[in-house]
Amino acid sequence: MTRARRAVRPLLVLLALAALACAPFFLRPSGLFLLSYWAVISIAAMGLNLTLGYAGQISLAQGAFIGIGAYTTAILGQQGYPFIVGFLASGALTFAIGWALGYPALRVQHHYLAFVTLAFSTVVFLVLRNEEWLTGGVYGINGIARPALWDGRNAR
């Protein structure tokens, strides 16, 4: 029986991936929002699993990096740049900031690393909340066009 289950498992994974790939074509906007939210949180959880689970380091900065990437994409989208440019720029900026934070963080271990990453998260939160000229403050950024992947036009 175990051998049969092992043979069925890849087929079930392929069926689940196919269902997830086809789901946006059949879901209402609220279902699509929930699916997108689930995907973003899953990516964040995988990053936390890599850091805490495999490396054994306590890092509290995942939310700050997600916020930096999201605001970068939103700000560039508001300025009229295509989605793919904002997406790539958010990855590059988040990588650069992570690299800059990583060098001082290499010198500390255990709970001191948690303190460094908590301080970084707090600073990023305060900047994103208080710099109204950049992020819109507590009201956020409005008027961002939806990403268009195929036709190059942004639909509002």
ABEGO torsion letter per residue (X at the ends): XAAAAAAAAAAAAAAAAAAAAAAAAABBAAAAAAAAAAAAAAAAAAAAAAAAAAAGBBBAAAAAAAAAAAAAAAAAAAAGBBAAAAAAAAAAAAAAAAAAAAAAAAABBEAAAAAAAAAAAAAAAAAAAABAAAAGEAAEBBGBBBBBAAAGBBBX
